[in-house]
Amino acid sequence: MGGFFPHALPMALNPNDIQRIAHLARLELQPAESDRMLGRINGFFSLVERMQGVDTTGIEPLAHPVAAFQDVSLRLREDVASEPDQRAANQRSAPAVEAGLFLVPKVIE
């Protein structure tokens, strides 16, 4: 059987997990918000578990969802400059420039 994690155990969070996640994210959740968040996250995990149960053996991934029923070609525009080169004008106020590049102080040793 296919799937991303064929041996994964069912996952569900409990209210303590939600409190811990909220603390790590520096969020202050009211009890009603925690309950709602618990339901939404566990609903997401339930959907992932159902998706993992689908046998995808022999199914090629799609580059685009429409490719399942029609040929798809990317509509790319010509790669041409659409604005005039104003590098010199833009760099005039820079404290340091060399060979067309902005020079900045070293911040990582």
C-alpha positions in Angstrom: 0.0 0.0 0.0 1.3 3.5 -0.8 1.3 6.6 1.3 3.8 8.9 2.9 4.1 7.2 6.3 2.8 3.7 5.9 3.7 2.7 9.5 2.7 5.9 11.2 0.5 5.6 14.2 -2.7 7.6 14.5 -2.0 11.0 16.0 -4.2 13.2 18.1 -3.5 16.0 20.4 -5.0 16.6 23.8 -5.7 19.9 25.7 -2.3 19.8 27.3 -0.6 19.7 23.9 -2.6 22.7 22.8 -1.5 24.6 26.0 2.1 23.7 25.3 2.0 24.7 21.7 0.3 28.0 22.6 3.0 28.7 25.2 5.8 27.9 22.7 4.1 30.3 20.2 3.6 32.9 22.9 -0.1 32.8 22.4 -2.7 33.4 25.1 -5.7 31.2 24.2 -9.0 31.4 26.1 -10.5 28.0 27.0 -13.1 28.2 24.1 -10.2 29.1 21.6 -8.2 26.1 22.9 -11.1 23.8 22.5 -11.7 25.0 18.9 -8.0 24.8 18.1 -7.9 21.2 19.4 -10.8 20.2 17.2 -9.4 21.9 14.1 -5.9 20.4 14.5 -7.2 16.9 15.3 -9.5 17.2 12.3 -6.5 18.0 10.2 -4.7 14.9 11.6 -7.8 12.8 10.8 -7.7 14.0 7.2 -4.0 13.2 6.9 -4.6 9.7 8.3 -7.4 9.1 5.8 -5.1 10.3 2.9 -2.4 8.0 4.1 -4.8 5.1 3.8 -5.2 5.6 0.1 -3.3 3.1 -2.1 -1.2 5.2 -4.5 0.8 2.4 -5.9 1.6 3.0 -9.6 0.1 6.5 -9.7 2.5 9.1 -11.1 2.5 12.5 -9.4 1.0 15.4 -11.3 2.9 18.6 -12.0 -0.4 20.4 -12.1 -3.9 19.2 -11.0 -5.4 20.0 -14.4 -2.9 17.6 -16.0 -5.2 14.7 -14.9 -7.6 15.5 -17.7 -5.9 17.8 -20.2 -2.5 18.7 -21.5 -0.9 21.6 -19.5 1.7 23.9 -20.9 3.2 26.7 -18.9 2.3 30.2 -20.1 5.6 32.0 -19.6 6.2 35.5 -20.8 9.3 36.6 -22.7 12.3 37.3 -20.4 13.0 40.8 -21.4 13.8 43.9 -19.4 10.7 46.0 -18.8 12.3 48.8 -16.8 15.3 51.0 -17.6 18.6 50.3 -15.9 18.8 52.8 -13.0 21.4 51.0 -10.9 23.8 54.0 -10.8 20.9 56.3 -9.7 19.7 53.9 -7.1 23.3 53.4 -5.7 24.1 57.1 -5.5 22.9 57.3 -1.8 24.6 54.1 -0.7 27.4 54.5 1.8 29.7 52.0 -0.1 29.5 50.5 -3.6 31.9 48.4 -5.6 31.5 47.0 -9.1 27.8 47.7 -9.1 27.3 46.0 -5.8 26.2 47.4 -2.4 28.9 46.9 0.2 27.7 46.1 3.7 29.6 45.5 7.0 30.4 41.9 7.9 27.9 40.6 10.4 28.9 37.0 10.6 32.3 36.0 11.8 
